[in-house]
């Protein structure tokens, strides 16, 4: 099974939350709300198999004071949660990563937006506290105009990597990498356009893609598979682990994230901690995180190509300690919210 970005967020948050909530005197465990047998599929993926919460003790829904939902559990029994809320003070905290299936349904499989709409409606009915990773997601939620009583708190996500010093590269060299599932909104087609433009200009460029195959992307996948530079200046890893990503980053100077839409876009933060300058698409959710070594580009091949060259030619600006968010920062802020509300 492939690890998605959301699963990475959940697993990394669990690692920190287990310690931070424990220090605060809050016991943590997993809850299974439905009558069906609990799935143990996560144990087949080494990265997820180490999750301390998923491997921890089971607790009953009727026994908990707070329910924290970080994933998108489409099969959750929300009526059971509402029954518990009706008889006692059960606080429900929900992380909504984005609502892109509602506002851009064309980016997703046909059945996904309808199912996601039902899920979000149930979430808004049950939640006391909604956490979103960006001001953009908060605006998107409020623009729906749907009724809810939950407070919305923006807590940005962050990188799992430690900040490291970049290597020096010739100004003329563009060694770029992109970590993302292959999917329509992720901008791989524009990135390949930019790669081809720079190759035609005679630029010294190489590009490494990390990501499994998503949905509605057969033409794009074929474009990668049959590209004349594949396994040369163009490389694609479908199931690489963090070690391979980190090793590749040590030989690159630019992280590129040309997505059309994101709730956060973790690779922007991760690339900075890996010592890469970043070229991101000029969209509001990325503009929220303007900082040194981040450059923006319009989403067409020529503009993206120009921005890659500009970024490669600029010197790395030193990053102040703590300037780039980490998942520990996210977990610490979430712990503060949870403990504050549970102890009121």
DAJO-V566297 format. One record per residue. N is the residue number from 0. RES is the residue in one small letter. PSI is psi in degrees with one decimal (none if undefined). OMEGA is omega in radians with two decimals (* if undefined). Layout:
# DAJO-V566297
N,RES,PSI,OMEGA / N,RES,PSI,OMEGA
This chain:
# DAJO-V566297
0,x,141.5,3.14 / 1,x,141.8,3.12 / 2,x,123.5,3.14 / 3,x,167.6,3.09 / 4,x,-39.4,-3.14 / 5,x,-41.0,3.10 / 6,x,-36.2,3.08 / 7,x,-44.1,3.11 / 8,x,-47.2,-3.10 / 9,x,-49.9,-3.09 / 10,x,-46.0,-3.13 / 11,x,-37.7,3.09 / 12,x,-40.9,3.14 / 13,x,-38.4,-3.11 / 14,x,-43.1,-3.13 / 15,x,-39.4,-3.09 / 16,x,-36.8,3.14 / 17,x,-45.1,3.13 / 18,x,-47.3,-3.04 / 19,x,-42.7,3.11 / 20,x,-33.5,3.09 / 21,x,-42.5,3.10 / 22,x,-34.6,-3.13 / 23,x,-0.6,3.12 / 24,x,17.9,-3.14 / 25,x,122.0,3.08 / 26,x,145.2,-3.08 / 27,x,140.8,3.10 / 28,x,-179.0,-3.14 / 29,x,150.8,-3.12 / 30,x,134.5,3.04 / 31,x,112.5,-2.98 / 32,x,-24.8,-3.05 / 33,x,171.2,3.14 / 34,x,-8.7,3.14 / 35,x,162.8,3.14 / 36,x,139.6,-3.13 / 37,x,135.0,3.10 / 38,x,138.3,3.09 / 39,x,24.1,-3.12 / 40,x,-26.5,-3.09 / 41,x,-24.1,-3.10 / 42,x,-15.1,3.14 / 43,x,-11.5,3.13 / 44,x,113.9,-3.05 / 45,x,-39.0,-3.11 / 46,x,-44.9,-3.12 / 47,x,-27.3,-3.07 / 48,x,-18.0,3.13 / 49,x,1.3,-3.09 / 50,x,120.7,-3.05 / 51,x,-27.3,3.14 / 52,x,-46.7,-3.14 / 53,x,-28.3,3.10 / 54,x,2.9,-3.09 / 55,x,-165.8,-3.08 / 56,x,146.7,3.03 / 57,x,139.0,3.02 / 58,x,150.8,-3.11 / 59,x,144.8,3.13 / 60,x,-34.2,-3.10 / 61,x,-9.1,-3.05 / 62,x,-8.6,-2.99 / 63,x,156.6,3.08 / 64,x,-25.8,-3.12 / 65,x,138.5,3.10 / 66,x,120.0,-3.11 / 67,x,119.8,-3.10 / 68,x,109.1,-3.12 / 69,x,-23.5,3.14 / 70,x,-164.2,3.01 / 71,x,80.5,-3.06 / 72,x,87.0,-3.05 / 73,x,-24.0,-3.10 / 74,x,8.6,-3.12 / 75,x,140.7,3.12 / 76,x,84.3,-3.12 / 77,x,-35.1,3.04 / 78,x,-38.5,3.11 / 79,x,-37.8,3.10 / 80,x,-42.8,-3.13 / 81,x,-33.5,3.08 / 82,x,-44.7,3.12 / 83,x,-38.5,3.13 / 84,x,-29.3,-3.11 / 85,x,-23.8,-3.05 / 86,x,-9.3,-3.14 / 87,x,176.9,-3.09 / 88,x,82.0,3.06 / 89,x,116.9,-3.13 / 90,x,128.8,-3.11 / 91,x,121.2,3.13 / 92,x,125.7,-3.09 / 93,x,129.7,3.01 / 94,x,117.3,3.04 / 95,x,108.5,-3.04 / 96,x,-40.2,3.07 / 97,x,171.6,3.04 / 98,x,34.1,-3.10 / 99,x,-35.1,3.10 / 100,x,-22.7,3.13 / 101,x,-37.0,-3.04 / 102,x,-17.2,3.07 / 103,x,63.2,-3.05 / 104,x,-21.9,-3.11 / 105,x,-14.7,-3.13 / 106,x,-5.1,-2.96 / 107,x,161.8,3.05 / 108,x,151.2,-2.96 / 109,x,-40.2,-3.07 / 110,x,-15.6,-3.01 / 111,x,-47.2,-3.10 / 112,x,-40.0,-3.14 / 113,x,-45.5,3.13 / 114,x,-40.6,-3.12 / 115,x,-37.4,3.10 / 116,x,-44.0,3.11 / 117,x,-41.4,3.13 / 118,x,-47.7,-3.11 / 119,x,-38.7,3.10 / 120,x,-41.7,3.12 / 121,x,-39.2,3.11 / 122,x,-47.2,-3.11 / 123,x,-29.9,3.12 / 124,x,-33.6,-3.03 / 125,x,-24.8,-2.96 / 126,x,140.4,2.95 / 127,x,-29.3,-3.09 / 128,x,120.9,3.10 / 129,x,128.3,3.08 / 130,x,132.3,3.08 / 131,x,151.6,-3.05 / 132,x,-4.6,-3.10 / 133,x,159.4,3.06 / 134,x,-30.9,3.14 / 135,x,-43.8,3.12 / 136,x,-37.6,3.09 / 137,x,-44.9,3.12 / 138,x,-42.9,-3.13 / 139,x,-42.3,3.13 / 140,x,-47.7,-3.11 / 141,x,-33.7,3.14 / 142,x,-17.7,3.06 / 143,x,-31.4,-3.13 / 144,x,13.5,-3.13 / 145,x,146.3,-3.14 / 146,x,138.4,3.02 / 147,x,158.1,-3.13 / 148,x,1.6,-3.06 / 149,x,145.7,2.96 / 150,x,140.8,3.14 / 151,x,122.7,-3.13 / 152,x,129.3,3.09 / 153,x,118.2,3.06 / 154,x,102.0,-3.12 / 155,x,147.2,3.05 / 156,x,-164.9,-3.13 / 157,x,-172.2,-3.07 / 158,x,152.4,3.04 / 159,x,-8.0,-3.06 / 160,x,154.6,3.04 / 161,x,147.6,3.13 / 162,x,131.1,3.09 / 163,x,157.1,-3.10 / 164,x,133.8,-3.12 / 165,x,156.7,3.01 / 166,x,161.1,3.10 / 167,x,138.0,3.12 / 168,x,153.8,2.98 / 169,x,143.4,-3.11 / 170,x,-26.7,-3.07 / 171,x,-4.9,-3.06 / 172,x,129.1,3.06 / 173,x,105.4,3.06 / 174,x,100.5,-2.97 / 175,x,154.0,3.05 / 176,x,153.5,-3.10 / 177,x,127.3,3.12 / 178,x,110.3,-3.12 / 179,x,146.1,2.97 / 180,x,142.5,3.06 / 181,x,110.4,-3.09 / 182,x,159.7,-3.00 / 183,x,-40.2,-3.04 / 184,x,-5.3,-2.97 / 185,x,-9.8,2.99 / 186,x,15.2,3.13 / 187,x,-34.3,-3.13 / 188,x,-42.5,3.11 / 189,x,-34.6,3.11 / 190,x,-40.7,3.08 / 191,x,-36.4,3.05 / 192,x,-46.0,-3.13 / 193,x,-40.3,3.10 / 194,x,-45.8,3.14 / 195,x,-37.9,3.11 / 196,x,-47.0,-3.10 / 197,x,-33.8,3.06 / 198,x,-40.7,3.13 / 199,x,-29.4,3.12 / 200,x,-7.4,-3.10 / 201,x,18.3,-3.13 / 202,x,145.9,3.05 / 203,x,88.5,-3.06 / 204,x,141.9,2.91 / 205,x,150.8,-3.04 / 206,x,130.4,3.09 / 207,x,125.8,3.11 / 208,x,134.1,3.02 / 209,x,125.9,3.08 / 210,x,141.9,3.09 / 211,x,167.2,-3.14 / 212,x,127.5,3.12 / 213,x,-121.0,-3.02 / 214,x,157.9,3.06 / 215,x,43.2,-3.04 / 216,x,27.9,-3.08 / 217,x,-44.2,-3.13 / 218,x,-41.2,-3.14 / 219,x,-43.9,3.13 / 220,x,-42.0,3.11 / 221,x,-35.6,3.10 / 222,x,-39.5,3.11 / 223,x,-48.5,-3.06 / 224,x,-35.2,-3.06 / 225,x,14.6,3.11 / 226,x,136.6,-3.09 / 227,x,-20.3,-3.13 / 228,x,2.4,-3.12 / 229,x,136.1,-3.08 / 230,x,11.1,3.00 / 231,x,-105.5,3.09 / 232,x,-13.6,3.07 / 233,x,126.3,3.12 / 234,x,149.1,-3.13 / 235,x,120.5,3.07 / 236,x,118.9,-3.08 / 237,x,-30.6,-3.04 / 238,x,41.8,-3.12 / 239,x,147.7,3.09 / 240,x,179.0,-3.08 / 241,x,-32.3,-3.13 / 242,x,-43.8,3.13 / 243,x,-40.8,3.10 / 244,x,-46.6,-3.12 / 245,x,-40.1,3.13 / 246,x,-40.3,3.11 / 247,x,-41.5,-3.14 / 248,x,-30.2,-3.14 / 249,x,-11.8,3.12 / 250,x,11.2,-3.12 / 251,x,164.1,3.06 / 252,x,-8.0,-3.11 / 253,x,133.4,2.91 / 254,x,131.1,-3.10 / 255,x,137.6,-3.13 / 256,x,83.8,-3.00 / 257,x,35.5,-3.05 / 258,x,147.9,3.06 / 259,x,-24.5,-3.12 / 260,x,138.4,3.13 / 261,x,158.4,2.94 / 262,x,-29.1,3.09 / 263,x,-60.3,-3.11 / 264,x,76.7,-3.01 / 265,x,-27.6,-3.05 / 266,x,-23.8,3.08 / 267,x,-49.1,-3.13 / 268,x,-40.7,-3.11 / 269,x,-40.1,3.13 / 270,x,-40.5,3.13 / 271,x,-41.9,-3.14 / 272,x,-23.5,3.09 / 273,x,4.5,3.08 / 274,x,22.1,-3.13 / 275,x,141.7,2.87 / 276,x,153.6,-3.02 / 277,x,133.2,2.95 / 278,x,114.2,-3.12 / 279,x,156.8,3.06 / 280,x,147.8,-3.06 / 281,x,76.9,3.13 / 282,x,154.9,-3.02 / 283,x,-39.4,-3.07 / 284,x,-28.4,3.06 / 285,x,-32.5,3.10 / 286,x,-24.9,3.07 / 287,x,-22.1,-3.01 / 288,x,34.4,3.05 / 289,x,129.0,-3.13 / 290,x,173.6,-3.14 / 291,x,144.4,3.05 / 292,x,12.5,3.08 / 293,x,128.1,-3.13 / 294,x,152.1,-3.08 / 295,x,149.9,-3.09 / 296,x,145.1,2.95 / 297,x,153.6,-3.05 / 298,x,69.4,2.91 / 299,x,158.0,-3.00 / 300,x,-44.6,-3.11 / 301,x,-47.0,-3.12 / 302,x,-42.4,3.13 / 303,x,-40.5,3.09 / 304,x,-45.0,3.13 / 305,x,-41.8,-3.12 / 306,x,-35.7,3.09 / 307,x,-42.4,3.14 / 308,x,-42.8,3.12 / 309,x,-47.4,-3.13 / 310,x,-41.2,-3.13 / 311,x,-33.4,-3.09 / 312,x,-9.3,-3.13 / 313,x,144.2,3.10 / 314,x,151.3,3.06 / 315,x,130.7,3.08 / 316,x,128.6,-3.13 / 317,x,138.8,-3.14 / 318,x,131.5,3.08 / 319,x,141.5,3.13 / 320,x,129.1,-3.13 / 321,x,-0.1,-3.11 / 322,x,-35.0,3.11 / 323,x,133.0,-3.12 / 324,x,148.0,3.02 / 325,x,164.3,3.07 / 326,x,-23.1,3.03 / 327,x,-39.1,3.05 / 328,x,-46.0,3.11 / 329,x,-48.6,-3.09 / 330,x,-37.0,3.13 / 331,x,-43.6,3.12 / 332,x,-38.7,3.12 / 333,x,-39.8,3.09 / 334,x,-43.2,3.12 / 335,x,-42.8,3.14 / 336,x,-45.7,-3.08 / 337,x,-49.3,-3.09 / 338,x,-37.8,3.12 / 339,x,-43.6,-3.09 / 340,x,-38.2,-3.11 / 341,x,-24.5,-3.04 / 342,x,8.8,3.11 / 343,x,none,*
